[in-house]
């Protein structure tokens, strides 16, 4: 009886470890290197945005922010290398898996003509403070106040 319990417990442990491994595996995947077959910096414009993360895709190592698909890359282009630097608000490196939807990021990179942004830097930042709208009262001496007052008097008569 004890032997059957230990076998069953061992099988449950292995199944649990496999499930956790399957769930974690997409987080550490690298970006699809065939996304841009003919990548050239001549075809790109500089891109910089402060935006909230709208969507994350761990299997493709990409995120959506500022209504753009941001590609996290580690490419070797001939004799050059392009690697996305992922940092926290303090400037220390972070993993792609630590980013969450709704967080604010600063994205710097290159906007490709085929669409999307190849990121050179993705930095987690603090959310900007909400600004209170300015409410301006109309003084009784202003032209606008007098004009509105005249219109109301004409309507009432």
C-alpha positions as CSV (number, residue, x, y, z in Angstrom):
1,X,0.0,0.0,0.0
2,X,2.8,2.4,0.9
3,X,4.6,1.5,-2.3
4,X,1.5,2.4,-4.4
5,X,1.1,5.8,-2.7
6,X,4.8,6.6,-3.3
7,X,4.5,5.7,-7.0
8,X,1.3,7.7,-7.3
9,X,2.9,10.7,-5.5
10,X,6.0,10.4,-7.6
11,X,3.9,10.4,-10.8
12,X,2.0,13.5,-9.6
13,X,5.3,15.3,-8.9
14,X,6.6,14.5,-12.4
15,X,3.4,15.6,-14.0
16,X,3.4,18.9,-12.0
17,X,7.1,19.6,-12.9
18,X,6.3,19.0,-16.6
19,X,3.3,21.3,-16.5
20,X,5.3,24.1,-14.8
21,X,8.1,23.6,-17.4
22,X,5.6,23.9,-20.3
23,X,4.1,27.1,-18.8
24,X,7.6,28.7,-18.2
25,X,9.1,27.7,-21.5
26,X,7.6,30.4,-23.8
27,X,9.0,33.2,-21.5
28,X,12.6,32.3,-22.3
29,X,12.0,31.9,-26.1
30,X,14.0,34.1,-28.5
31,X,12.3,36.2,-31.1
32,X,11.5,34.8,-34.5
33,X,14.6,35.6,-36.5
34,X,12.8,35.3,-39.9
35,X,10.4,38.2,-39.1
36,X,12.4,40.6,-41.3
37,X,14.2,38.7,-44.0
38,X,15.9,41.8,-45.4
39,X,16.5,43.9,-42.4
40,X,18.5,47.0,-43.1
41,X,18.9,50.2,-41.0
42,X,18.4,52.2,-44.3
43,X,14.8,51.0,-44.3
44,X,14.1,52.1,-40.7
45,X,13.2,55.3,-39.0
46,X,14.1,56.0,-35.3
47,X,11.4,55.2,-32.8
48,X,10.9,56.3,-29.2
49,X,7.8,56.1,-27.1
50,X,6.6,56.0,-23.5
51,X,3.6,53.7,-23.4
52,X,1.7,51.2,-21.4
53,X,2.1,47.5,-22.4
54,X,-1.1,46.4,-24.0
55,X,-0.2,42.8,-24.8
56,X,2.7,40.3,-24.3
57,X,3.6,37.3,-26.4
58,X,6.3,35.2,-24.7
59,X,6.5,32.6,-27.4
60,X,7.5,35.2,-30.0
61,X,9.3,37.6,-27.6
62,X,7.2,40.5,-28.6
63,X,5.0,43.0,-26.9
64,X,2.4,45.6,-28.0
65,X,2.8,49.2,-26.7
66,X,1.9,52.5,-28.3
67,X,-0.2,50.5,-30.8
68,X,3.0,49.1,-32.2
69,X,4.4,45.5,-32.1
70,X,7.7,45.7,-30.4
71,X,10.2,42.9,-31.2
72,X,12.7,41.8,-28.6
73,X,15.7,40.6,-30.7
74,X,19.2,39.1,-30.5
75,X,20.4,39.2,-34.1
76,X,23.7,38.9,-35.8
77,X,23.6,40.9,-39.0
78,X,26.8,40.3,-40.8
79,X,29.5,41.7,-38.6
80,X,27.0,43.6,-36.5
81,X,24.9,42.5,-33.6
82,X,21.6,43.9,-32.5
83,X,20.4,42.9,-29.0
84,X,17.5,44.4,-27.1
85,X,18.4,45.7,-23.7
86,X,15.7,45.1,-21.1
87,X,16.1,47.2,-18.0
88,X,14.1,48.1,-14.9
89,X,13.4,51.6,-13.7
90,X,16.7,51.6,-11.8
91,X,18.6,50.6,-15.0
92,X,19.4,47.1,-13.9
93,X,18.8,44.2,-16.4
94,X,15.5,42.3,-16.2
95,X,14.1,39.2,-17.9
96,X,11.3,39.5,-20.5
97,X,9.2,37.3,-18.2
98,X,9.1,40.0,-15.5
99,X,7.2,42.4,-17.8
100,X,3.4,42.5,-17.3
101,X,0.4,44.0,-19.1
102,X,-0.4,47.5,-17.9
103,X,3.2,48.4,-16.9
104,X,4.7,51.5,-18.5
105,X,7.8,51.2,-20.6
106,X,10.2,53.5,-22.5
107,X,10.9,51.9,-25.9
108,X,13.7,53.0,-28.2
109,X,14.4,51.3,-31.5
110,X,13.8,51.3,-35.2
111,X,10.5,51.3,-36.9
112,X,10.6,49.1,-40.0
113,X,8.8,49.8,-43.2
114,X,7.1,46.4,-43.1
115,X,5.6,47.3,-39.7
116,X,6.6,46.8,-36.2
117,X,9.5,48.2,-34.1
118,X,12.8,46.4,-33.6
119,X,13.7,47.5,-30.1
120,X,17.2,48.4,-28.9
121,X,16.0,49.4,-25.4
122,X,12.9,48.5,-23.4
123,X,13.0,50.1,-20.0
124,X,10.3,49.8,-17.4
125,X,9.3,53.2,-16.0
126,X,7.0,54.6,-13.4
127,X,3.5,55.5,-14.6
128,X,3.2,59.3,-15.4
129,X,1.2,61.3,-12.8
130,X,-2.3,62.3,-13.9
131,X,-2.6,66.0,-14.5
132,X,-5.5,67.9,-13.1
133,X,-7.3,69.8,-15.9
134,X,-7.2,73.6,-15.7
135,X,-10.6,75.1,-15.0
136,X,-10.7,78.8,-16.1
137,X,-13.6,81.0,-14.9
138,X,-14.8,83.8,-17.1
139,X,-14.6,87.1,-15.5
140,X,-17.6,89.5,-15.7
141,X,-15.5,92.1,-17.5
142,X,-14.5,89.9,-20.4
143,X,-16.0,90.3,-23.9
144,X,-17.1,86.7,-23.9
145,X,-19.1,87.1,-20.7
146,X,-20.8,90.2,-22.1
147,X,-21.6,88.5,-25.4
148,X,-23.2,85.5,-23.6
149,X,-25.1,87.9,-21.4
150,X,-26.5,89.8,-24.4
151,X,-27.6,86.6,-26.1
152,X,-29.4,85.5,-23.0
153,X,-31.2,88.8,-22.8
154,X,-32.2,88.7,-26.4
155,X,-33.7,85.2,-26.0
156,X,-35.6,86.2,-22.8
157,X,-37.2,89.2,-24.6
